[in-house]
Amino acid sequence: MKVKSNFLDINEIEKIHSMTLKILSEVGVEIDCKEIVELFKKNGAKTDGNKVYIDEELFNKALSTVPKEFDLYGRRGSIKIGGDSKIIAPVSGPIMVMEGNKTRSNTAEDFVKFQKLHHSSKVMDVINPNLIEPQDIDRENVRNYQMAVCLKYSDKPMIGFTTSPEASIDSINMAQEFYDYKDNVVLGIISVISPLKYDDAMMEATQIYAEKNQPLMFACCSLPGATSPTTISGTVAVNNAEVLAGIIISQLLRPGLPVLYGNTTGSCDLRYVSPAIGTVETGLFIYAAAAMAKYYGIPCRTGGALSDAKGVDWQAGIESTVTMLPSLMSTSNFILQACGVMDSFNIMSYEKFILDEQNIEMLLRMTKGFDVLDTEEEFDVIKKVGPGGQYLQEMHTAMNFRKEHYTAKLFNKAGYEMWANSGSPSVLENASKEVKKRLEGHKNIENTEVQEKILKRYLDGYKIN
């Protein structure tokens, strides 16, 4: 028994597909980049100023070259993205850090600590220099600092920068030099401006990554009722059009370039006209995005443990579960924003990072389902124990318990009296202790002499431990 589905039927998918074709051919996509507009003209597309219109023929031709899966390389090997893969990836972009119940601006020390936690994480598959931006690193060097710290403290595959042409080029070049390998060494994230617009900065990054043969993730994050239709289906259609427009651009630039179909749209609280990412509607968008990406045969990225909570509380736990579970249940391949995010992408929490890890492990166990065994082994132990017996001392229990049942080490399952006698520790306290334990147990990776020289070039003068 496997717990996996996208839930949209083929009739619903094809309705969204038809609406998407009408949007692209009749409404168009605004692209603030003359080179890309000219690229569309050369491929027979109708244009009007910086607006391009994509007809069905060009749509089908461009999407026919998208790889169904690809490898992303790191120092210790590669991970496969696509097919049945389920890649768990870090948070991207919070401007504040929460430790315990205190929130503050993030620092270089926080950046290093979180990269150590990501490297030691059993659920995290990649590392992300976009995680947080340390406020005490000078602005001219911060991007190279972030990349170098990631390379120093982890051997997992990496996400790259797309925030400027210089950052794009530098992040690719640094990874290529460090790994001594050229293709698929960083994954770039290209963000749509909803509705239906790409700015010049994202188009420059797209061109750079395509030229250097690095994979790209095209992702939207609209606000239903504000920057997309308030209906779920209307937003799905607009999101589908704008993401596919970006993917089409990548294929016109370099046919066969590896890409991800991304969507992190949630709700919009129209009382404040602000993002509301920790909602059940976010889960619905995830199922829809995974279904559409599968329909086109494109690897899919969706959101992670998303929450609008301002503390590590019941709201944070509920919201993170209802947004993470759909990504794990669906055919989504790449799950960004997986651990620690709060306050609608604004805060990164140490304790929530640890608790999200455990929640992911629990949900992975749930979505794995269970096997209905076709053996005599189960019946034999049932017959042996018989009515009124117990299974505690049976070898069958010892051999199967750990693989059949997940134990949540941060939650207290003992009786109340035992919990009280141990000091009545809260879940937040347990998570805080685990953070300290993980950081104290971190072991630095051994680098070659050449790699150390590369790191010294970017980290010399900064306090690194």
N, C-alpha and C positions, 0 to 999 in steps of 0.2 A: 504494500500500500504506500503510494507516494502522494504527498500533499502539494501538488503543483498545478497551476492553471492560470490563464490570463482572463478567462470568463467571457470575453467578447466573442460572439459567434461570427461566422464568416459574413453573414448578411450585414451586421453592424459594422464590421471592418470595411466592407466594400462601400457602404454609405459614406463613411469618413473619407475613404480614398477618393470617391467621386467629388465630394465637397472640396477636398484638397486640390484636385486638378482645376476646379473652377476658380478657387482662390488664386492659384499661381498664374493661371492664364488670363483671368479677367480683372483681378485686383492688383496683382503684381507684388514684387518685393523691392523695397528701397535699398540701394547699395551705394554708400558714400565713398566710392572708389572708382575712378575713371578706368583704370586698367581692367577691373573685373567687368564693368559695364561693356567695355570694348570686347572682352572675351566672349560675353554673351552674344554680342552682335556678330562676331565671327562664326559663331555656332548657330546662326540663323534665328536668334531670339528677337522678338519685338522689344524695343526700348523707348522710353519717353523720359529724357533727361537722365536722372539717376535711378529711375524705376525700370525694372526688367520684368518681362512677362514670359513665363515658361510654359510651353505647350506640351501636350502629352507625348509627342514624338521625342522631343529633347529630354523630357522627364525620364522616359523609359531607356533611352540611349545612355544617359549619364549614370543612372542607377544600375545598369547592367554590368558595370565594371567594379562595383563595390565588393571587396572580399567579404566572405561570410564569416571568416575568423582570421585572426592574426596573432603574432607573438610580440610581446613587449619585453625587451631584454634588460637585465640588471647584471650586477657583478657575479652573482652566484648561478646565473642561468636565466631562463625566460619563463613567463607565464602566458598561457593561451587565453585570448579574449574572444568570445563567441561560442557558438555551439551550446554545450551544456555547462560552460564555465560559470562560476559565481565568484567574481573578484571583489574583495572588500577593500575600500580605499578611504583615506583620511578625510577629515574636515578641510574646508577651503575657505579662508577669508575672514574669520572673526577678528574684531578689533579689540576685544577685551578678554581677560582671563579671569576665571573664578577659581579660587582655592579655598576649600571649606565654604564659608558663607560670605567671603569677602571678594569683591570684584575690583579690578584695577586694569590699567593699561598693560599690555604685554611687553615683555622684555626679551633680550637675547638669551637670558638664562631660561626663560619659559620655552623659547623655541628649541633650545638644545634638549631640555627635559622631555618635551613632547616627542621629539624625534627618537630619543632613547626608548620611550614607551612604545612608539610605533614599531621600532625594530624588534623589541622583545615580545610584541603582541602575537599571540597564536592565531588570531583571526585576521590580522591586517596583512594584505598581500603586496601593497605598494607603499611608497613614501611620497610625501608631498611638500615641496618647498613653499607652496602657496598657503600653507597651513595657517599661520598667523604672521604678521609683519612686525618684527621687533622694533619698538619705538626708540631704543637707545643705540641703534646702528645708523650711521650716516646714510642719507638718502641716495647718495651717488653709488654706494657700494652694497646696499642692502640686498639686491637680487643675487649678486654673486656670492655674498655671504650665506644667504639661505641655501643656494645650490650646494656650496662647498660643505656646509654643515651636514646636509643630507647625505652626501657622498662619504663623509667621514664616519658618520655614526650608523649607517645602514648599508646593507648589500642588496636590498630589495629593489625591484624596478621602480622607476620614477615618473612623476608628472613633471612637466616643464613649465616655463613662463611664457605668457603671450601678452603681457601688459604693455609692451612697447617693442618696436623692431629690435632695439639693442638687447633687451632682456630675452627675446626669443632667440636671437642669434647666439648670445653668450651662453644661455642654458643648454642649447643643443651642442655647441662647440665644447663646452666643459665636459658634458657627459661622454661625448665621442672620444675626447682625448683621454679621459679617466678610464673608460672601459676598453679603449683601443678597438672600438667597433663603431660602425657608421650608422646603420639603419635601425629604426625602431628602438631608440635608446631613451627617448622621452615622449610622453603623451601630452599634446597641447590641448587646451580647453578654449574653444571659441564660443563666445556668448552672444546670443541674439538679443537685440533690443526689441522687445515686444511692444506693439504688434508689427511683425513683418519688416524688420529693418536690421541691416548690418552696417556698423560704422567703419571708418577708414582704418582704425587701429586693429580691429579684428580681421579685416581683410588683408592688411599687411602681414599679420601673423600667419594667416592661412597660406599666403603665398610663400612665406619663408619656410614654413614646415613642409609644404608640398615640394619646394625646390630641394630641400635637404632630406626628403623621403622619411619624414617622421609622422606617426599616426596622429589623428585629430579627433577630438570629441566636440560635436556641435550640440549645444544645449540651450534650452529656453527656460525662462522662469517668469511667466506672466502672472498678472494679478486679475483673476476673473472678476468682471464687473468694472475694471479700471483700464487694464491694457489688453484685455481679451474679453470675448462674450461672457456673460455671467453664467450661461448654461455650461454644463460639463462637456456636452458633445460639441458645442460651438468652439470652446477653448481647445479641445482636443484637435479639431480640424485646423484651427489657426496655428497651433503649436506644430502640428504635423507638417504644414506647408512651410513654415519658417525654418524648421530644422532640416527638412529635405532640401530646401533651397541652398542651404549652406553645404550640405553633402554633395549636391549637384556641382556647386562651384569647385569643390575639392577634386571631383572627378574630371571636370573640364581642364583644370590645371595639371593634374597628373592622374590619368586613368589607372585604377587599381590601388590608389593610395588607401591605406587602412583607415577606417573611420568608425566612430561610435555615434549612434542615434541617442541623443540625450534629452531628458526632460526632468526638471525639478520644480514644475509648477505646483503650487498648493492653492490655498484659498486666499481671499482678501477680506479682511474685516472692514466693511464699508463704513462702520462707525468712525474709524480712524484713517481709512484708506491706507492700511498698512498690511504687510504680508502676514498671513496666518498659516504657517507651514506645518504645524503639528495638528493636522486635522484628518478626519476620515476621507474628505474629498481628495486630499493629497494621495491617499491610498488608491482611490479610483483612477486618478491620473496616471499613477504608476502602472496599474493593470492595463490601461489603455495604451500607454506608450510602449510597453513590452509587446502587446498584441500587434501594434502597427509595425514596429521594428521587425518582428518575426515575419509578418506578411511580406515585407520587402527583402527579407533575408539579410538584415543588417544587425551587427552586434548592438546591444542596447545598454544604456546607462540610465539609472534612476537614482532617486534620493535615498537617504539612510535613516538614522535615528534622529528625526527632526522634532524640534520642540520650540514652542514660544515661551516656555516657563522661564521664570527669573531666578529660580533656585532648583536644587536637586531634590525635588519633591514628588508627590503623587502625580501632579500634572505632567512633569517631565517624564516619568516612567510610562504613563498611559500613552502620551503622545508619541514617544519614541517607539513604542511597541506597534501602534497602529500604522506608523509610517515605515518601519523596518520590515514588518511581516510581509506586506505585499511585494516588496522587492525580492524577498527570499522565496516567496511562493510563486512568483511569476517567472517568465523566461528571461528576465533582465540578467545581463551578464556582468555588469560593472556597477557597484553600489558606492557612490561617493557620499561624503558627509556621514560616515558611518559611526564615529564615536566622539562624543563630547560636546556636540553643538547645542546651544540654547539661545533664547531670546531672538528668534527669527534670524539665525546666522550671525548674530553679533557677539556672542560670548562662547568661549571654549572653557570647559570645566574639567579639572583634573579628575575629580571623583566621578563625574558622569562618564568620562572616558572609560574608566574601569568598569562601571556598572553597565554601560552599553556593550562592552566586550562580552560580559557574562550574558546579557540579554540576547546578543547575537548567537552565542553558543547554544542557548536554550532554544531559540527559534530555528536554528539549523537542525537541532535534534528533532524538533516537531516536523519540519518540512521533509526531513529524511524519511519519515514514516517508519514502517516496520515490515519485516518479512514474515509471511505466513509459512512456517516451516513444514515441509513434507517429510517428516522423519518420525521414528518411534521414540526418539529421545524424550520429548515432552510428555508423551503418554506414559512412558516408563516411570518417570519421576512422580507423575500424578498418581499412578497406581501404587507406587511404593509408599508414598506419604499417606494416601487414603483419606477418608472422611475424618475431620477433627484433628489432623496432624499439623506439622509445621515444616517449612522448607529451609529454615535458617542453616542447618548443618549439612544440607545436601550439596554435593559437588556441582550439580547443575546450577545452583544459585551462585556459587563462587565463580564459576566459569563464565556466566552470562550477565551478571548484574551490572557490571561497569559499562558494558557495551550496549545494554538495553535501556539503562536509566541514567539520566544526567544529574549530577550532584552540583548544586549551586553553592559554592563555598562562601560567597559573601552574604547569603541569606541565612538566618537562624532557623533551623528546623527542630532544635531541641525543645524540651518542655519549658514552660515559663519560669519555673523555679531555677532550673539550671542556667537559663539565660540571665536571670536577675543575679544569681550568685557569681556570674562571670563579669559583672559590672554593667549589665544592661547596655551593651554596645549597640549603637544604631547602625543602619546600613551605610550611612554616610561615613561614620567612623571606620567601619570595616574597609570601605573603599579607600579612605585616606591612608590607612595603614598599608594597604596593598600598593598604593602609589609609591610610598616611601621604600617599601621592600623591593619593588621592581627597579627603582632608580639606584638604590644602593647595590643591587646585584648586577647592574649593567657592566658588561665587559666590552671594551673597545675592540673594533675590528682591526686586524693586522693589514696594513697597506704595504704595497711594494715601495721601493725607493722612489720610483718615478711618480707614483700616486701621491706620496708624501710631498714631493716637490710641487706638484700641482696644487694640493691643498694649501701649502705654505704661501703660494702666490696670492691666494684669496683670503686667507685667514690670519696672515702675519699681522701682529699688532692687536688682535682681539683676544680676550681672555677666553680660552677654551679648555674644558677639562673632561 
